[in-house]
């Protein structure tokens, strides 16, 4: 009996040690993530441009909608808003889960809003935001250390965080656009079949239908072959041509999120082009499995698995 008590005591002590170690690791992860969020917030104008403001998400939106930061971008007379989910991890499965949550799960459920928002660019506006694109900005722990060291010591080489942020946002938004467009095309086809049975089909003019068909065929070709460099032309067409505002072409459920993704991509394309022209500083590139996973494109079929 005494031996059993000693064994039980040892097991309990080991369990307590494991739990304490888990709590400590969780605290450390939280501190690292907060440090990365603070870095993005403080350095936002250097990272994203002078026309960008950062709005920290409410505690509710952080916990429920998994958004840490909302970027507000002033583009002419338009304001673009983009949700950021910032994380620090070396776990590849975590990266895949985050990207799936931001794209497939979030969009399919229609939970693409922010509940409690107070604008910087529009001081009188506060409340709900609907159809806000969201991306995961994830960096490995080693890179966070390098970033923090470069902030403390300007002589340290800064990892190429700006290019990495732009590429992360670009690849995820491009993947999301292709995915939502694919969902929309499937829904529109079903709706048109139902309307045809009811005798109420609203047919497009031949020229317009040809344009729409070419758009979707080109998008599928880009996605399947990985020719993402050809996407900016389609994004411009989608954003500017009024045909893509018609309910017979874009379902209301997907219209605004598609338009907002397209607007965010147009901004990223422009800023990335500027960055490539002016960037001459010596930097250390991001690398490794986590960074590569964040920068990878997902095809619409990838989101179905």
N, C-alpha and C positions, 0 to 999 in steps of 0.2 A: 504493500500500500504506500509506503514511504517513497519507494522508487517511482510509482505512478505519479505521486504528487510532484516529485522533482521534474519528471518528464513534462507534466502539464504546465508547470511553472516555466520551464525552458521554452515550450511552444508558445505560451502567451507572451513571453519577453521577446521572442523572435518576431511574432506578429506585430507587436507594438513598434519594434525597431523598423520593420518594413513600412508600416503605416506612417511613421514619423519621417522616414526617408522619402516616401511618396509625397507627403505634404511639403517637405522642403524643396523637392524638385518642382512641384507645382508653383510654389512661391517664386522660385528662380525663373521659371518660364514666364510667369506673369510680369516680373520685373523687366525681363529682356524684351517682352512684347511692348510694354509701356515705353521703354527706352526707344524702341524703333518708331512707335507712334509719335512720340515727342520729336524725334528727329525729322520725320516727314512734316509735322506741323510747323516746326520752327524754320526749317529750310525750304518750305513749300515754294516760295517765289524763285529761289535759286534752282530748285529741281524742276518745276513745272512752268515757270514763267511769271512775269509781273502781273498778268491779267487773271491770276488764280488766287482765290481765297480758300482757306480751310475752315470748315465748320466741324468741330468735334461732335460726334453722335451722342445722343442722350443715352443714359444708362439703360433705358428700356430697349432702344434700338441696338445697342451693343449686345445685350443679352438675347433678345428675341430675334432681331433681324440680322445679327452678326455683322453689323457695320460699325467700324471704329471712327471713320472720318468721311465727310462728304466734301468733295472738291466742287467749288463754284467757279466756273470759267466764263468770263465776259468775252463774247465773240460778236462784235458789232452791236446790234440791238437785241441780241439773243443771249440768254444765260443757259449754259450747259451744266448739268449736275451729274456727278459720278461718285458712287459709293465705293469706299476702300475698306477691305478687310485685311488688316496688317498682321502678319504672324512671323515668328521666328522658330524654325524647327529644322531638324536633320532627318526627320521621319518621312520617307517618300509616300507612304500610304496616307499620311495626313494631308499632303499636298493634293493627291488625287481626290480625296474626300472633299476638300475645300472647293476645288474647281468644279466638281460634280454638283455640290450644294449650290454654288453661285449660278450655275448654268441650268442643268437639267431640273433639279428639284425646285429651285426658286421660281423659274419661269413656268414650268408645268403647273405649279400650284397657284400661279398668279400672285404670289406674295412678293411683289417687286417694289414695295413702297417703303417709306420712312414715316414713322408715326409722329415723332416729336422733332420738329425742325425749326430753327430760327436762322433766317438768311442774313448773311453779311452784305451781299450786294443789293438786296431788297430789304432794308431794315424794318419795314412795316409788315413783312410777310413772316408768319410763323404758323405751324400746324403740320398737316399731312403732305407728303410728297408721293405721287404715284408714278409707277413705271420708270424707276431710276435704275440705270445699269449699275452693276456691281462687279468688281474684280477682286481677286485675292493677290495681295503683294506679299510674297513669302521669301524670306532670305535665310540662308544657313547661319547657324550660330557663329561660325568662324568669320563670316562676312560682317556680322553685326559688330564683333570685336574690332575689326579693321576700320569700320566706319566710325565707331566711337573714338578710337585712337586718333584717327585723322582729324576729328572735330577738336580734340584736345590739343593736338600738335599739328599745326598747319604744314610742317615740313614733311609729315608722313604722306605717302601717296594715297589718295582717296580711291577706293574701289570704284569702278565705273558704274556707280549706283544710278545716275541719271539715265543713261542708256538702258540699263536693266529695267528700271521702272517703266520707261516708255515701251520697251519691247514686251514686258509682262502685260501691260494694259492692252497693247495693240493685239497680241496673239489671242488673249482671252476674249476681247470684244469681237474680233473677227470670227472666232469659233462660235460665239454666242449668236452673232448675226446670221451665220449660215444655219445654225440650229433652229432659231426662231422662224427664219424664212421657210425652212423645210416644214416645220409644224404648220405654218400659215398656209402653205401651198396644199398640204394634205386636207386641212379643214375647209379651204375654199372649194376644193374638188368635191368633197362630200356635200357641201351646201348647194353647189350648183346642180348636183345630181338630184337632190331633194327638190330644189326649185323647179327643175325640169319636169319632174313627175307631177308637180302642182301646176305646171304650165305658166310659171312666173319667172322664167329665167331672163335675166338682164344681160344680153350678149354685148360684148365690146365690139367696137368697130374692128375690122380685120387688121388694120395697121396697128391699133393699140394692142390687140391680142398677140400679134406677132412680137411686139416689143416686150410684153410680159413673159411670153414663152421663152424668148431669147435670154431675158434676165435670169429666169430660174435655171435654164439649161447651162448658162455660163457660170452661175453660182455653183451648181453641182459639179461642173467640170473643174473649177478652181479648188473646191473642197476635196474632191476625189484624187486629184493629181498633185495637190499641195502647191498650186501656183498662186499663192496668196498675194504676190506682188501685183497681180491683175485685179485685185479686189477694189482698190480705191476708185477705179473708174465706175464700177457698179454701185459703190456707196454714193458717189456723186449723182448718178442717175436716179437712184432711189430717193435721195433727199430733195432733188430739184424737180423731178417730173411729177406733175399733178395726178397722173394716172395711178400712182401708188398711194393716193389718198382715198381712192374709190373703195367702197365696201365690197364690191364684186371682185376686187383684186387683193385687198388686205383686210382680213377680219378685224373688227374693232378690238378684240381681245389682244391682238398682237401689234396693232398699228403703232401705238404710241411708244411701246418699248423698242420696236424696230427703228422708229424715227430717232429716238433718243440714243440708241446705240450708234446709229449712223452719224449723228451729230458729234458724239464723243470721238468716233473714229476720224472724222474730218479734222477735228482739233488735233488729235494725236499725229495724224499724217503730216500736218503742217508744222507742228512743233518738232517732230522728229527730223524733218527735212532741214529746219533751221539749225538744230543741234549738230547734225552731221556736217554742216557747212562751217560752223564756228568752233567746233570742239577740236582743240589742238593740245589740250593738257595731257600729261602723262598719267595714265590710270592703270589700275590692276583689274583685269576683266573678271566678271563673275563666272564661276564654273561649278562642276559637280552635278550629281544626280538630281538634287533638289532644284537647283537653278534651271537645269535642262528641262525638267518636268514642268516648271512654271512657264517656260518660254515655248513649250510645244503647243502646236495647234491640235484641237480635237475636231474630228469630223462628226457630222450629225449622227451617224451610226454608232460612234463611240459613246454617245450620251444615252443610248438605248440599252446598253449592257448592264 
